[in-house]
Structure formats: C-alpha cells, structure tokens
Amino acid sequence: MTDAEAPAAEAPRDPETADVVVIGAGPAGLLLAGDLAAAGLHVILLERRARTAANLTRAFAVHARTLELLDARGLADELVSTGRRIDRLRPFGGIALSLQRLRSRYPFVLITPQYETEKLLERRALSTGAVIRYDREVIGLHHDPEAGTVAVDFRTPDGIHRVHARHAVGTDGVRSTVRRALGLPFPGQAVIRSMILADVRLTHPPEDLLAVNGTADAFAFLVPFGDGWYRAIAWHRDSHAAEGDPADLEELRAITTTALGTDHGMHDPRWISRLRSDERQVPTYRVGRVFLAGDAAHVHSPAGGLGMNTGLQDAANLSWKLAAALHGQSPDPEALLDSYHRERHPVGRLVLRTSGALVRVVMAAGPLRRTARNLGVHLLGRIGPAQDRALATVSGLGISYPPPPGTRRPAGRRAPDIALADGGRLCETLRAGGFVLITPPGAATPPATPLTHAHWRDRTRTACALVRPDGYLAWSAPAATDAELTAAVGTWLLPPRPAPGGPAQNA
C-alpha cells in the first residue's frame, strides 16, 4: 500500500477518533454515512468543497432499484415529488419502450437534479447523527497495524488534522485521493473526448418527454426536470476540444440542431460545461480497512444514467456489512467485508459494459451501422422478453449476487416489495436497518437475534425467507422448522452480546 503522508513540517494536530471516516459528500458518501450513523456508529464525513459551494450536477436519472433503496430509508416519495417521471422511452424515433413493464412500485425513471438527491441524503445523515465537515481536503491516509485503525490526514484553513478510524471509505469521485493513496491503478480508456452538458430552458419543448437522436455527425439528448429546466447533452464527431475547454450556448444549439433537427429554442443556460467520458474500474474495492465506492471505484459514460445509481447501490451494499462487522454481529466479519468487492465489482463491470454498449450505439457511424441500430431498437420494442431483460438491467431490478455458500436461488436476488401481514410492505420494514425474516404465522423467532420477524399477508404461503438489510435474499426455503430457521439466521447473525449483569435482549 502506498501511503500519502502530510508534510513533516505540518504535523497533524489533535487526532480524533471515529468508527468510520467517509471521504466525499456526494450521493454515495451521504447515503453511507447516514446508514452507518443510523446503526449507532460514530461517522465523520469529510468533503473538500466548502458548505456553500455549488456542486456541479451531472447526474439526473434515478432508476427503479435506487428508488426502492431510498424507499427503505423513507426518502423515495419525497424525492419523486421533486422531479418528472419518464415511463416510456422512444430512442431514435423507434417504438416506445414502456417502463410500466417493470415489476416495482417505481416503474419509471425519475428525472431530478443530483442536488435534490443529495439534499435529502444530507438531511437524513445529519438527523441520524453523522458528522459532516465541509472544507476538509484529505491529503493522505495510511494503515496503523498496531492500533488496528486507519489514519486520515486532512487540510483545513487553519492547518492539518488527523482522524483515526476503524475503517475508511473513499467516495471521493473520479480523481479520488483515497484511490491514489492506496496506490491502486484505474485502468480503462476515454470513450467520448468532448461532450457538452448544460441545464437550459426551451421556448418550444419537444413533444416527447425525452428527445434523443444520433446522426452520422452528432448526438443530442433533452430531458425535462419538471420545473421548466431541461438537461441537455450534446456531442459532435468533429469536436476536438479538451475537457475543461470553454463551451457556449451557440455550440450546444448547433450540435442539437444537427442531431434533432431543431434546438427547441434553447436559451438561458444556468450552467454549461464540457467534459470527457471515461470507462474505468479499479481492480479491487477493498484494501485492508479501506474501501472504495461510487466514481472512486468505477466511472463510465453517462449513457443510461447509471453512474449515481450504481454508487448509491455500492453504498447500500457496504453500509450494513460495516455495521454488522463493527457491532460484532457477524459470525465471520472479514468474509462479510470481503463480500462487498465480490458482489459489487462484477456489477461495476456490467455497468461499464452496458453504458459502453449504449454509447457506441448512440455514436454509430456510417449508414449501415445506423440502420442496424435503428432496426435493433425497433425489434427490441416488439420482443417482450428481450425488452424485459434490457429494462431490468438498466433499472437495476435485474441485478443479483451469487448465492451464498450452502444456498441456492433465489438467494442473492432482489426481494420484491412484499405485502406483509401487518399491512405494511417489505421496504417499510427494512427502514429499521436490519435483517427481516418472513415466515408463516406461528413460526418462532430465532432466540436473541437482532432482526425483524414478519409474516406473509397471504396466510396460505408456507415459504420462509431471510432478507438482508439491502433488500436482497440471504436465504429462502419452501418451508422450514424452527430449528432450520435458527440455523439459517445463525449463518448471518450472532446474538447480541449480553450487557454486564443482564441477559441478551432481542433487537
């Protein structure tokens, strides 16, 4: 591991301690910090930006699986109220693809600025007790084997400071300081070298909610936030401008007109930027006590709007595992923490392939390739199973993990938002932050185990299921005895440690 140390002349002063330090207050970092604090851990979140600095909002799409994860935190419905629902897609003028086919409470893509998602996640993190510190530039970290901690050094306007934590998580974006401090490579390539992003107003909005098209020379995309603003993305094959070079409205309007036939009266951009789009993934998401999540671990093209969603799902996978390990609830904490990389790295690879395929379809050059693209889109709209698979992948609902040892499918798959006997739903029950055991009435709760025991609303069901805090099935069986339930739960959870002078209590 390569350490990035603070200069000796500026020794860190007054080290403090935490259970977990999270670096980067984007969506993934905020969700992670909120989850860990809700689990009773002392969490410090460090962000380089000043509290009042605007965060350039590039993400805008929130997919169904991410909305389910936010529902399990009581945030989804409020976020939905901030944006616009897209329930059908008509790429390249083809047959409309209906998102109503998605088997979810959220059969649509929500279009809302990234700052709306961050605002809700920040509020939740603060309400659960997370400590968020802005204007804190992390300059290095290293493992302390003797103390069993990670030391994180950061710079503030008044000097250099250090915090010791049992674990650290880098959610600090594409140019991650944490990733560099770990000495990890970030292999990949640039797929689009000059793309313009902007939020604009339109005098003549498109008829379809989402306007997208690609020609031999250009590509453009327009989608409404629902408040009069539209996100515009445009690319021209002949553009050789570099990331960071200035972009202006006239260039954006010209590219949009080439791709869509009109610029829809584009005017008054509230921000406009030029960027490069890369496809990269770090080889490992864990190095000792340090983890990477979100864009610090993987980055890809904006096609499909998958970036922020994948980062939030990384955080949801990692947070409960860290909490279980730090609270001593896991029978094998190291194996549980290792499973974060084992489960999420293949998902990151899939997202790179998916977004890469989408962007190559968009950028198809030559009449034969464009004809093949348009024919493929037409056929996709007519073949139900193929459409279902494509929508499940992009929405995240089709993401699954390998079945845990000793189990078989459906273990590892997403658990649907099941109706429960108390009148609630599974996502509502998951708001407690722990495992949920679902059985027929009459089954005994495994003794002294920190979980929620719920029952099927359908009283004829005999199956039993154990659902992880992130909404994936840990175990299931067509039927089970009380002893089998206790054994299944025991592979994941240890009973709480007895309090001094008293018996263990169920959580």
BELLINPE-V542279 format. One line per field, one symbol per residue. phi: phi as a letter, one per 30 degrees, with the letter a starting at -180 (. if undefined). Layout:
phi: ???
This chain:
phi: .ccccdeddbdechdcbadbcccjcdeddddddddddddjcdbcccbdddecddceccdbccdeddddddddbicddddedcbbdccabbdhidddcddddddadbdacdcadeddddddddededddjdccbdhbcdclaadcdddibccccbcbeckcbbbcbdbbbcccieceddddddiddbdladcbcabccacbcbdbedddeccbabcdcabbbbbddjcjcbdcbbbbecdcdcejddbbdddddddddddciachidahddabbcbccccbaddbcbbiccbbbiddcabaddeihcdddddddedddddddddddddiccdbdddddddddddcdddedddeddddddddddcecjdddddddddddddedccedddddddddddidddbceedeibbedejcddddddcddjcbeedddddibdbccbdejdddedhcdaccbbddddddcdbbccddcicddaaaeaadddddddddddcbcdedddeibddbdd
